[in-house]
Amino acid sequence: MSEMPATESLIDRFVRLLTVERLEEDYFRGIAAPGARGHLFGGQIIGQGLMAAAQTVAPERVAHSLHAYFIRAGVAEKPILYNISRDRDGGSFSTRRVVAIQEGKPILTMSASFQIREKGLSYTAEMPDVPGPEEFKNEIELNEFYADKLPVRLRTYLAENRPVELRPTIVRAPYVHKPMEPQFAVWIRAKGPMPDDPQLHRSGIAFASDMQFMGTALMPHGRGFADPDMRCASLDHSVWLHEDARLDDWLLYVSDSNWSGASRGLSHGKVFTRDGKLVAQTAQEGLMRQIGSKDGKSR
């Protein structure tokens, strides 16, 4: 697959990033994120893997859950190969296994389930009472406001123009380092209109679900994902997609954590539309090791 044209908009590039290329039966390729360096963002692998799996099921079946393990750190500058195994196609559900591969080695394994649309008994938790996104600064604005408190390298990273805008409702690390209750909420939205493809938006929500998430388990310790003496990485990640929602409309991503220990932390999340509908839930366990407590060189 060729590189993205420089004239493409940020959202066009995001859509192309999620839209994997079919190479042959059950093999797909996802492009590298333009301009990315270092380790591959976990949400990119999840989002691309879900899009690849969706191409192997009937179009009337939509993704409703995924469960992923991050095995190795991916390389951001290289494309990813996705191999799909068609485990089962039942009367209502289809199950797929996904292996993401770089340089001949698996970097992620994932199971995903798809279901025909049907009605049933319905109940949902209420959205927290949080002011709207207009009341909060986005990451670029926070980066500028706290510029004198951030290392140059981190400040440069946070200043990058990403396709999903984040507006945290609480200021925490890396901007403020102090112990806090492990409860966090952030408004998220794509920075422009996206195509009317429900699966694309579901994969986009899965992509964004890995943003600002693991830091919740670090809040009681007053630490941040980017602290120089911390080694942090996603270990596993789950997403349940309850209903259709648009990533180019504001969504409230609420997370909490009730445990950390053994150099790991566990967080749970809920995604609400602006009018209060619960459309997705998430869970993630991550590595949060203080360098020096072990050798800091491996998981």
N, C-alpha and C positions, 0 to 999 in steps of 0.2 A: 504494500500500500504506500502511495506517495505521501510526502510531507504535506501539511496543511498550507494552503496558499496564504501569504501574508495579508491579503486583502479581506480575508474572512473575519466576520465579527466574533466577539468573544463567545456569544451564545452559539453561533454556527460551529465554532470549534468544539464547544462542549457537546453539542449534539453529535458531531462526527466522532468525538472521543468515545461516546457511549455506543455508537452504531458500529458493531463489529462486522468484519468481513468474513463471509463464508469461503473457506478454502476448498473443502470437499465435504462429503457426508460426515457430520458430527465434529468437524474441525473448523475452528474460527480463529481469526486474528484480531487483536485489539491494538490500536496504535499507541505509541508513547505520547504522553501529554506534551504539548508544544512548550519548549523552553524549560521543562522540568529537569532537575538535577538531583543526584543522590538517591535516596531510597524511594521506592514507589509508594504512592499514597494508597493505603488499603482500600478506601472507598472506591477508587478507580477499578481495582481488580474485582470487587464485589459487583459494581454496577455493570461492567463489561461482561462478567461471567453470567449475570442474570439475563442480560440481553441475548447472549449466545444460547443459553438454555431455552429461552422463550422462542427462538427460531426453530426448535425441534418439537414443539407441541402445537396442537390445533389452535388457530387464532382465537377461538371463543373461550379458551382457558387462560386465566390470568394468574400471575404469580401471587401467592398469598403468604409464603414463608421461605426463608433461607437460613441455613446454618453453616458457617464457614470457619475453617481453621487456617491461620496464617502459619506456614511452615518455614519459609525462608524469606529474608528481605529481598524484595524485587528491585530491579534497576530501573530508575525512572526514564532513562534515555533510550530504552530498548522496547520493542513491541512484545506482546504476550500472546502465546498460543493457548487456545482453550479446547480441551477435548471433552465432549459430552457423552455420557452413558445414559441410554434410555432405559431406566430401571423398570418402569411400569406405566402403562396407560390403562387406567380403569374406567368405569362408567362415568365418574365425576372428577377424578383426580389423575394427574400425571406427575410422576416423580423423576427427577433427573439428578445425576451426579456430574460435577464439573471439576476438572483438574486444570489449573492455570500453570503454565510451564514457561520458564525462561532458561536459556542455555542448557536445555535438555533435562532440567530438574524441576520438580513441582515446587511452586512457591505458595500455592493455596489449594485446598480441597474444599468443596462446597456441595451441599445437597440443597435442592430447591423443589418446591411443590407448587403445582398449578391446579386450579379448580374452575369448573364451569361456574358462571354467575347464577346464584340461586338465592332465594329469600329464606329466612328462618327467624327464630327467637332472637331478639335484639336488646342489648344493654350496653351502655358505654359510661366510662368515668367522665367526670366533669373537668373541663379545662381550668387550670388555676387562674385566679383573677390577676392578670398581668397587664400593665399599660401596653398600648399598641407600639409597633416598631418605630413610629415617628418620634417617640420619646427618648430613643437611645442612639448612641453613636455606633457606627459600623467599625469594622476592624481597622480600616485605613485611618479613620478619624481618631480612634483610640491610639493607634501607633504614633500619630503626630502629637497628640496631647501628652503622651507619656514618653516622648522621644528621648528625653534626658535620662530616663531610668532604664533604657533598654540597650543591650550591646548592639554594635553596628550591624553585625551579621544577622541578628534576630530582627532588627528594625528593617533591614533590607528585605528579608523574607516576608515579613508581615505587610510590607508595602506593595507586594505583587498583586496585580489585578486578576483575581480569580473569578470563575463564572458564577459562583454562589456567594451572595452577600450574607454576612453574619452580623447581627446586632444583639450582642449580649445584654441581658437585663441586669446582670451583676458583673462588676469589675473584679476580676480575680487574676491569678498569675497568667501571663508573665508581667502584667501591669502592676499588680499589687500582690505582695507576698505576706499573707497573714492567715492563720487558721480560720476556716469558715465551715459552717454546716455544709455537708455534701449534697446540696440542692442547687440546681442551676437551670436557667431557662435562656434560650437564645432564639430570636426570630431569624428565619432563613428564607431566602428567595433567590431564584435564578435572576441574573442581571439583565434579563430581556425575555421577550416572548419565545416560547418553545412550541414545536409542532403539536397538533392535537392527536397524539399517540399515547393512550393510557399506559402501555408497557414502557414507553420511554420515560414517562414521569415516575412510574414505579421504580425503574432502575435509577433514575436521577435522585429519588428520595433515598434509595439504598446507598448511593454514592455519598450523599450529604450526611447520612446517619453516622459516618465515621468522623465527622468534624466536631470538635469541641466536646467530645464525649468522655474519653478516658480521664480527662483532667478533673472530672467530678470526684473520682476516687482519691485524687490528690489534695482536694480542698481542705480536709481536716488537718493535713500536715503543713498547710501553707506553702506547698510546692507546686511547680508547674512542669508541664511536659517538656519544655525547652530548657530547663535549668541545666547548667553545665555539669553538675555533679549527679544528674539523674540519667538513667538509661531506661527509656520507655518505648514500648511497642505493643501493638494489638496482638493478642494471642488467639482469641476466637471472637466471633461476632454473629449475632442472630438478628433477623428482622422479620416481623410479622406485618404484612400489608393487608389491612382490613377492608379499605375502600379506596376507590379512585380519588386522587387529589392531584392538583397541579403544583409543580415545583416553581412555576413562574408566578404563583400567588403566595402571599406571606403565609408561612407555617410556623407554629411555635413548637420548638423542640425542647422538652422538659426532661431533665435527667436527675437521678439521685443515686446514692451509693450507700450500702449498709454494711460493707466489709472491705477491709484491706489487711493483708498480711502475707508472709512468705514471699515478699517481693512481687505480689500480685494485688490487683484491685478489681472489684466487680461493680459495674454500673448498670442501671436500667433506664430506659427512656421511653417517652411517649411523644407522638407527633400529632398536633392538633391543627385543623384549619382555623383561619381567623374567626370564623363564626362558631367555633367550639366543638367541631366534630373530631372525634378521635379516629385517625386514619391509619396509624402505624404504631408499633411498639418495637423496642430494641433491647438488646442485652449485650454486654461485652465484658470479657475479662482481659486485663492487660498487664504486661510486665511494667513494674515501677520500682526498679532496683536502684538503690544508691550506690554509685560507683565507689568501690572501696569495701563494700560489704561482701563482695565476691570479687572475681577478677574483672567483671564487667565486660567480658569479651564474647560471651555466648548466652543463649537462652537456657 
